Structures are given as C-alpha cells and as structure tokens.
Amino acid sequence: MYGEYDILSVDPSEPAVSEELAGFLKHFDLKFDERVEYTIVVRDRRGAIIGTGSFAGDVLMTIAVDPAQQGEGLTAAIVNNLIQEQARRGIMHRLIFTRPASAKFFVSLGFREIARAEPYAVLLEGGLHGLDRYLERIRQAVSHLPPGRAAVVVNCNPFTRGHLGLIETAAARAAGVVVFVVREDRSLFPFRDRFNLVQRGTSHLANVAVVDTDRYMVSAATFPTYFTREEHLADAQAHLDVALFAQKIAPALDIRMRFVGEEPYCPVTEAYNRAMREILPRWGIAFEMIPRFTTPDGRIISASTVRECIRKNDWDALRSLVPDVTWAYLRAPEQATLLEKIRKSTSRH
C-alpha cells in the first residue's frame, strides 16, 4: 500500500489485464512490450490504473503515471519497486529509455545519462557494472590494434561470405578493425555460435579484434519497441544507438571510421544508415558503405538467403554463400536441432 493507492504486481498475459494496460499506455504514446518479465500497476481506491511500470532483464520500460497524479511521488515509487524486484532476482545493473523531457527526473533518482538523441530519446543507466566497465573490458581486448581504428557491427545470423567480405574490406583500408558482434540473443543462431564463427572466420586477419556489444549496441536498451508511433520508431531507435556509439564507444576505443554493408530492402537498416550518415561525421567518424557482395553467378549474399536455403534443403546454393567455417558448422551432426528450428521458422531474422 502506498498512501491512498495500491501497488500490485500483475500478469499481463491475462487478456483483461493486457487490454487494460494497453488502453492506459496508449494515452502516453506507449505500447506494452510482450517481452516483459515483471509488471506492476498502481490502482486508486476505485480500482482504476493510475500508473504502471515493467522490466525485461535489466531494462526498465513503459513507466507511466496519470498526469493528474504526477508530483505525488508515484513515479519514484514505481521505479523503486521495479529496482527492488530486479535486485531480488540478482539484477544489479539497469537501463531505462525515456524521452528527453523526462531525463532529469531519472537523474534525480540516481540514474546516469549515457546517450541522448534529440528529439527522440535519452538512455540512462543505474546500478553496478555499467558502460565504463564494458569499455574498459573492450579496451583491453583491442589493445594490440594500432590507433585510428575502424569499426564493423554485425549480427551474423549466420556468418556469411558477405560479412567476411565487409570485414576484409575494412581490414584492408584501416590499420585496425574492431568487429562488434551483437550479443543479444534474438536470432535463430545463438550468440555464442555467431561470435565463435566470426572469431574463427577472421582469424587470418591480424589487424582485426572481435568483441561483443554487451547491452550497448542494437539491443533492447538501444532499440526499444514500445513507442507506438511507428513512423518515428525506426528513427528513434537508430539515432539513440548511433548516438551512444559516437558519443561514448568510439572515443573510448579511438574508432575513427565505421564500415557498413549496403542493405536496400530493410526499412530499419535504412533508417540506421541514415542516422550514421547524419551523426557520425559530427563526431569525427567517417562513414563508408560497402556495396553488397555477390556470388560468382551474381546472387546477392545475405544471411536471410542462407536461412532460406536451409529451409529448402538447397545445400548446393548455400555452399557459395558461406565461408568454410560456417559450412563446417552447418554440416555438423550436432546442429540438426538448430537446422530443424530454422526450417520451421518464418522469421526474416
């Protein structure tokens, strides 16, 4: 019980709760993220929702309070409740994505701003083991590379000849290349396997270091999905992610160039590339887009094409799309379960 109100944990998978939350959040241009692990609501004496908040892992999200009740300490009470539950689960670091106008409030609660992308969003973090610790770990991992480095950010679902060509191009044009592999496990191929394939597949390149992105690139923190205005969503995601890279990550690692592969068919990727063209030069980081790689017979190489070949059992076509390390991985008997999962999936990612 909080003053005149009750703060209660709820199960958003229940249709009535889900519908009620969706209706409340709609007033704040938010939508409920189905990936949440814990949700609370604040109800007044009539039982109406006047506030809510959730988290998924270390990301606090969809925190909202009825404007008529703001200034009563409810937002702080919601945040404190969420933090206590995270701590109970052993989560000692937390991130929150909010609009610029709300950032000062969360700073007053002890959060630290780590990236800002006007007019879209601000990313803040609190607790232990944050961005500074991540950057120190990556600094050590790339310490053997000469200064004036380049960066490549890849998901590799799975690692293809296109990814390899992009990294080899960057390695030929820069003294050292930091390859960031997206850590978040939302792809059909697990992070551990994607990371190992990139590491082994680029082992012949002495001026390349392969590292993970942790939570700081292309993650649920920098690519939240609960802003409802779809026409703004891709731009908000991309600007925040690129701003964090340009403002914090690149300076800490002496990255002065970023290479990307051309991707004309994905609206999110196109928004991301637009954001990089706009933001990176302001921070002294060159941006270079590399044309898509093709097979000898002219087919475009992409991870989605690889997965489609797996679905069709077209191993002859697949062989020209992947380097030896990925081919050996896919043909290993222990990958039978993964291949079956891919065959049953209709996801583009």
Secondary structure, 3 states (H helix, E strand, C coil): CECCEEEEEECCCCHHHHHHHHHHHHCCCECCCCCCCEEEEEECCCCCEEEEEEEECCEEEEEEECHHHCCCCHHHHHHHHHHHHHHHCCCCEEEEEECHHHHHHHHHCCCEEEEEECCCEEEEEEECCCHHHHHHHHHHHCCCCCCCEEEEEECCCCCCHHHHHHHHHHHHHCCCEEEEECCCCCCCCCHHHHHHHHHHHCCCCCCEEEEECCCCCCCCCCCCCCECCHHHHHHHHHHHHHHHHHHHHHHHHCEEEEEEECCCCCHHHHHHHHHHHHHHHHHCCEEEEECCCECCCCCECCHHHHHHHHHHCCHHHHHCCCCHHHHHHHHCHHHHHHHHHHHHCCCCC
